[in-house]
């Protein structure tokens, strides 16, 4: 499967991309970003710096000195900003800047008073605000708040300086234990703030949605389901949204539901968000394109390809009109539409779009930049689907080389190793495939722990290799361990559990253990019909395999396994 490329709202990839677009403008301005994790903030700025400085746009860091009187703090900020040449400046330290002997509201009123002086400087300023500071600031300096554009919320949370962050919506970014701890911290803060009288909307945005998102980032589905169930009533209030602020919250909740496979609940939220953005911004605003892509990606995940196509097409046309045909936003649109066409078997159309997307990214980043690896990876996957193995291998190796560079997320490297291994397995190059699968598995264990769903995926893939080699006992052991992890972490009725059940059934069918195979096929089918629907492609695959159990022997032919 191709890597998804449209980053979820509030993720590190999303905020980085938005700040790069904004920071590349010539006009000065001020942006506000709420954040909970310093490591996530640092990762965003690393990406912004890597994108802007090669274009001759300097990026500065300015941290406010702690525990000052408001007058001295503001004067010091203005003086230090005034000494910087034009460029982008990241400003931090607001929560600690003011003396605790002065009420924060009073300090913020003075900060607000000088808003025109900050705005007059030839800089693009990023003001980073922690949730606790933002809660007070939003009320104490409403005039200043209106000067910030864009106003963003970095909701992806990383809490270990040894962890890098993956860009993909479906790839894990955080060990599950870390995610549980941070979600618990946010829920405790949520309950305290609620007792202090904070509004429901602010509670949702500041604490509850980030808690859900950190669990989603780690694929901690059981914890995610428990938390969404506990706060279902409060989450339901988002459905009454009628502002851009609420549109953003709807997107965040819909993305969480999509991660859980709750597509029917995600769809009306994405639709409502799109409606609100069109209503408040007009039908040709770039944020409308983002909303179109979100809804289209949901339809694609559901197998509703005909409904996804016009939304992707509209988003592409909108961004080409706003940005021109060679912009990074256009490259993302091209990549998304190509992925849809690949899923539909429209390979020639998909190839043309992937090549256009690759050309834009190579022109912007350079051919040796790690961000090009995703384009190479997706195009290689397309060639693999077509049986063009030599071309696929060449691109996978290029992608692998880029992801082996120092400082690149190890989980990205694990993904490249896994996909190259899959190509070798398809070609019958089993020993080479086994080495790569084991390397990928070891990286995931080191980064995410032994009981993570991504580790289950690696175990599943290695088991499939053993199966095609006829090493059934070894394959069964790995399949069962993969199933155990998925049931433990994702819940008994998750689509990935259905995939594990299917693969184990397929193994038993190969060994003519028909009764065991039928039991597992039926359990898999029940889950998929409930979660994805009776017409989803994965559901149809299991239906055909179940039917093949009782077909004449000469007609038996296993279907490809559902996505793992």
LONU-870669 format. One record per residue (C-alpha): residue in one letter; x, y, z. Coordinates in steps of 0.1 Angstrom, whole numbers, plus 5000, padded with zeros to 4 digits. Layout:
<rs>
aXYZ ...
</rs>
This chain:
<rs>
x500050005000 x501250354993 x502150585021 x499350825030 x500651185025 x498051425036 x499051505072 x496351505099 x495351845113 x497551945142 x500251685135 x503951775133 x503851735096 x500851955092 x502052245114 x505552225098 x504052245063 x501752535072 x504652735088 x506952675059 x504252815035 x503653115057 x507353165065 x508253165028 x506253485022 x508053825019 x505454015040 x506054035078 x503453885101 x502753705133 x501653345138 x500353185170 x500852815178 x499552635208 x501552325218 x501852075247 x505151895239 x508552075237 x509951795217 x507151825192 x507752195190 x511452145184 x510751895156 x508452145139 x511152415140 x513852165128 x511652105097 x510852465092 x514552555094 x515552275070 x512952395044 x513552775046 x517252825052 x518352665019 x516052925002 x518053205019 x515453265046 x517153275080 x515353125110 x516053255145 x515253135180 x514353385207 x513553265242 x512153525267 x514153565299 x512353425329 x510753605359 x510953965347 x508554255355 x506054305326 x507654635315 x511154495314 x510054175297 x508154365269 x511054615264 x513554325262 x511454145237 x511054455215 x514754525217 x515854175208 x513354155179 x514554485166 x518154365164 x517254075141 x517554095103 x514454005082 x513553645085 x511553405106 x511853405144 x510553145168 x509553305202 x509253085233 x509253125271 x506053325276 x504753095304 x507953175325 x508653525313 x506753725339 x507353755376 x504853555396 x504353855419 x502454025391 x499053885380 x499453725346 x496453915332 x498154245340 x501354135323 x499454025292 x497554355290 x500954525287 x502054275261 x498854335242 x499354715243 x502454705221 x500954475195 x501354735167 x505154755174 x505654385171 x503754375139 x505754665124 x508954475125 x510254315092 x509953965106 x507653665104 x507153585141 x505953255155 x504653295190 x504552955208 x502052925237 x501552645261 x497852545269 x497852705304 x499353025291 x497053035261 x493952995283 x494753315300 x496053495270 x493053445248 x490953635273 x493453895285 x494554015251 x491753965225 x492954255204 x496354095200 x494853765192 x493253905161 x496654005148 x497853645146 x497453485113 x497653185111 x496453065144 x497452695148 x497452415173 x500152155174 x498351855189 x500751575181 x502751495213 x506151345216 x507751325251 x511151155247 x514051325232 x515250995219 x512150955197 x511851095162 x508551145146 x507050975116 x505051185090 x502450915081 x498850935096 x498850545098 x502450505111 x502950505149 x504950795163 x505050715201 x505350405223 x502050305238 x503150345274 x504350695268 x501050785251 x499050645280 x501050845305 x500551175286 x496851105279 x496351045316 x498151375324 x495951565299 x492751405313 x493751505348 x494351865337 x491051845318 x489151755350 x490952025370 x490152295344 x486552175342 x486152215379 x487552565376 x484852655351 x486552655318 x484152635289 x483352305272 x484752415239 x488052525255 x488252205275 x487751995243 x490352185223 x493052225250 x492951895268 x490451625256 x491251625219 x495051635225 x494651335249 x492751145222 x495251245196 x498251125215 x496650785219 x495850775182 x499450865174 x500550555192 x497750335178 x496550265214 x493150175202 x491750015233 x492650325254 x491350545227 x487950365226 x487650385264 x488350755265 x486050845236 x483250635253 x483850805286 x483551155271 x481051075242 x478551325254 x480951615256 x482451525222 x479051525207 x478751895214 x481251955186 x478451865161 x476852205168 x479852395155 x479452715135 x482852875133 x486252815118 x487552735153 x484952465157 x485652345121 x489252265132 x487952075162 x485551875140 x488451785118 x490451665148 x487651455162 x486851305127 x490451215122 x490451025156 x487250845146 x488750755113 x491850615131 x489450395151 x487750275119 x484550455130 x483950585094 x480250645097 x480850875127 x483851055110 x481951135078 x479351385091 x482151565110 x484351605079 x481351715059 x480351975085 x483952105086 x483952145048 x480652325049 x481852565076 x485152645057 x483252715025 x480752925044 x483353135062 x486253145037 x484653095003 x484852794980 x488352864967 x490252915000 x493252675006 x491652545038 x488752425017 x491252214998 x492452055030 x488851975040 x488151815006 x491251595009 x490251485044 x486851375032 x488251215001 x490851015021 x487950885043 x486050775013 x489150604999 x489650415031 x486050295029 x486450184993 x484050454981 x486350544952 x483850704929 x482950954957 x486551024966 x487651104930 x485751424924 x486851554958 x490451494951 x490051644917 x488451964931 x491151994957 x493851974930 x492152224908 x491752464937 x495352444948 x496652484912 x494552794909 x495752944942 x499452834942 x500252744906 x501052404891 x504452354908 x503652414944 x504152164973 x500452164981 x499852064945 x502351784948 x500351654978 x497151664959 x498751484929 x500051214953 x496651164969 x494851134936 x497550894923 x497050674954 x493350654946 x493950554910 x496450294921 x493850144944 x491450134914 x493949974891 x494250284869 x497950244867 x498850464838 x496950764853 x498450694887 x502050684873 x501651024855 x500451184887 x503151024909 x505851144885 x504451504885 x504451494923 x507951364925 x509251624900 x507751904922 x509351774954 x512751714938 x512652064924 x511852204958 x513951984981 x516651844958 x516951484946 x518951374977 x516551515003 x514851265027 x511451415020 x511651284984 x511750924998 x507950905002 x507450984965 x509950724955 x508450474978 x504950524964 x506050514928 x507950194936 x504750044951 x502950124919 x505549954897 x505449654920 x501749624916 x502349624878 x505049354880 x507749604869 x510049474896 x513449604883 x512049964883 x510449914917 x513649784932 x515650074919 x513250324935 x512950134967 x516750134970 x516950504964 x514250564990 x516150335015 x519350525009 x517750855017 x516150715049 x519450565061 x520950915064 x521951025100 x519151195118 x516251045099 x513450875118 x514350515124 x510650425119 x510850565083 x513850335077 x511850045091 x509050125066 x511450125037 x513149805048 x509749635051 x508549735016 x511749634999 x511449305017 x507949265003 x509249314968 x511949054973 x509348814987 x507148854956 x510148784934 x511048474954 x514248624968 x513448485002 x516748515020 x517148875011 x513548945021 x514048765055 x517048985064 x515149305056 x512049195075 x514149115105 x515949445104 x512549625102 x511149425131 x514149495153 x513949875147 x510249875155 x510849675187 x513549915198 x511550225190 x508050115200 x508349815223 x507549445219 x503749485221 x503149755196 x500749705166 x503549805142 x505649515156 x502649295150 x502749405113 x506349305110 x505648975126 x502748915102 x504948995072 x507748765083 x505148495089 x503848535054 x507348485041 x507648165061 x504348055048 x505248085011 x508447895019 x506347605034 x507747675069 x504247635084 x505147585121 x507247895122 x504648095103 x501847985126 x503848095157 x504448445143 x500848485130 x499548395165 x501848635182 x500848915158 x497148835164 x497748835202 x499349185201 x496549325179 x493749185201 x495549315232 x496249665218 x493549725193 x490549535206 x488849215194 x486849375166 x489549595149 x490049555111 x493649455117 x492549175140 x490349065111 x493449065088 x495348845113 x492448605115 x492348595077 x496048525073 x495948245099 x492948095082 x494748105049 x497747925065 x495347645077 x493747625043 x497147565027 x497547275051 x494047145043 x492847215079 x489447315066 x487547335098 x489947565115 x490247785084 x486547825081 x486147925118 x488748195114 x487448315080 x483948365095 x485348555125 x487348775101 x484248835079 x482048925108 x484449195120 x484949345085 x481249345077 x480549525110 x483449775108 x484049835070 x480749715055 x479749435032 x480949605000 x484449695011 x487249544990 x488749365021 x485349225030 x484949084995 x488448924997 x487448725028 x484048635013 x485848484982 x488348295003 x485548155025 x483748034994 x486847874980 x487047635010 x484147434995 x484947484958 x486147204936 x489947144942 x490947244907 x489347584912 x491047664945 x493047984943 x493748204973 x493048564971 x495648814982 x495448895019 x493749205032 x496049495040 x498249425070 
</rs>
